[in-house]
Structures are given as C-alpha cells and as structure tokens.
C-alpha cells in the first residue's frame, strides 16, 4: 500500500507504520517491524521527544545508548498530538499508512479524535496495534500499566529468583518486550488477513497477558493439582542435572544433561559410565528425585577441571554446556562473529556503534539495521512536504505555533 519515500530492503518494505507512544512496549514493536523493512514514521512531541532518548545508566557525551537501538531504522517526525492541528496532521499521515502502533492508556486516542472507527472511515485497511498494561477492555483497562506490574500480574515475578528472597526482576524489561513481540505477531497476522479481505482490524496486546502466555503449565498445575510453582533459583525442580557448576579456575559453567541419552554421555565424560545405569539416576524421574546428590557429584567433578578443558570435553561428548555470558564474552565469541549476531553502524556523535542484529534470519528476504535512532524531528520536513505535500510556508507556520 505504502509508497516509501526511500525504498528499504526486507520483506515488509511495502508497509508504512505510524508509531505513536513512547518508552518501550510500543516502540519495540515498531523496531521489529522496521527491522524487516517497514517504513516506520515515529511521531514525537516537539522539543521533547520520547523519554527513551534520555534513558540509560551510561550516557557518553550525554547520549542514550538505548535510543539508537530501539529507534533504529525509524524516521522521527515531530507532531503535537495534544492539539487539534497536530491531530489533523496525524490523521493525514494515518490515511496513507498501513499500520499504527501506539501504547497510550486506553481512551487517549479516542479523546484525540483518533479512534479506530474514525481512522478506518478514511483507511479501511488500517491495522491499529495497541500495546497497554491491561488491554483495551476489562475492569483494569483504564489503569496506568508499566512492564514491571505486568510481570508481577502475569506470574513471572513470583517464580523468578531464589526461594529465600523476595521475587526478582529478570534484569531486562521483559514484560514490555514480550508485549511488543506478541503485538508484532498479531500485526503480521492482521496484515495477512487484510491481503484476503482488504479490511484492517485492532491488535490488542496487554503486557500481563504476554507474560502469562510464557508461563508454561502454571495454570493447570494449580487448578487441577493444587500445585503452586515457587522460586527455585538456578535449578529446574526435578530436572537434573541442569545447573551451574564450578570449575577449577573459579568460572561457572552451565550444564544441561537431564535427558536420558545426554546424561549417559555426561556420565561417560565424567569417567563414571555406571551412573547412567544406577537406579537412583537411570531415569528422568529418578534423577529429579535425587538432584541434590547428583548435582554434588557433577559439581565435584567439574571443580577439578579448568573451564576451557571442561567445555571442550563436554562438547566432544555431545553434552550441552556453556559459560554464562556477559557483553564482553559476546564480543569475543567466534560464533557471534560468524553469524553476525552483533552489527556495527556509524553513529553521528558516538562513532562506531554496536548493537544486536536482526533476528530471526530469513534466507531470501532478510531484515537489516540501516541506521541508528534518528535525531528528534530529523525527518519532519521530508515527511510533511514529500508525503503530505505541505509547502515550506505551511511547515514554518506549524513550527512557529509549536505544532511541529
């Protein structure tokens, strides 16, 4: 449908996305769509922009290291959506778009005259992707929703961490990211349906439901058997051996050898093949029942070997194992390099800028990272003049009144 100003590669290159909202849940969905070639036009408040421009613990030259990643491949256009003139501009852009991604609190678009029915009247094929804490319906819909609350409500916080401590955070913005991933899946499903019917629809992605979707068999375990999953730290309950084990040099190595055939190979690598046929360890269930004893045996063995020697031995025997990586390890790993898992781009202020590449990899129409996150309003003149046909004078008037 779209006629991108600058054609971009990737399987979604013929889609135009208007991204409204800020922080992570909506913008990460926009990032994923842009990774695969969609033209993503991000609307930001004049003079202020997305707070993600300021986020991050380390800010060399006062620049966020997160913004260049989450806003990569996007075009930044300023638009004051709290004004009638800004809302009118947004409607004109949306009329020429395939997808709108937003993560405002439910009812915000409706107050701005940007409700789905109004937008669809001008653009019947429009897909409106909405990412919120609790969804568009239900008694909690109007509540302010952050990723951390969705993680708590969806169940992941209660089951994360050590059993003798309070529930822990995963270390990343898991809830926001999951909601964005599910929003992307829903958006692509809606695009597929539109190819058959010509009609758009609303994609409603709630953070707590995205987290809930990842909770495996937690619900039937409670409802049918009364079993409540608890925090278990580094181990999987009744799954052994699958843990972090010490090495002679003090490094930690994760070994996952709980499957029968894999445990047989681990026992052979340990020089103790009889463990695989010992009644206490011969089956998955038996190993789970005796996991403390088995972890002690495995740990006592791994502690006698340097990490490199241990890993080489395990890999040669077909036992899944590896170090627990930090960023330093990722940059040094030849597998990361061979698969181009990390890509480097030129940043106007920070120079050589590394970030994670586009995943998953497509053999025929791969995605790509084409540029880092843009400056605030970098594409305002281009989009409004070339796409909407505004004259330089009209654009100047909008800027003078704070609309753009």
Helices and strands as residue ranges (DSSP letters): E 16-19, H 25-35, E 39-44, G 51-54, G 60-62, H 67-70, E 74-78, H 84-94, E 99-102, H 108-111, H 116-122, E 127-132, H 147-154, H 174-197, E 202-206, H 207-212, H 218-220, I 221-225, E 242-246, E 252-256, H 260-269, G 273-276, H 284-289, H 291-302, H 307-316, E 320-323, H 327-332, H 334-338, E 342-347, E 351-356, H 380-382, I 383-387, H 392-400
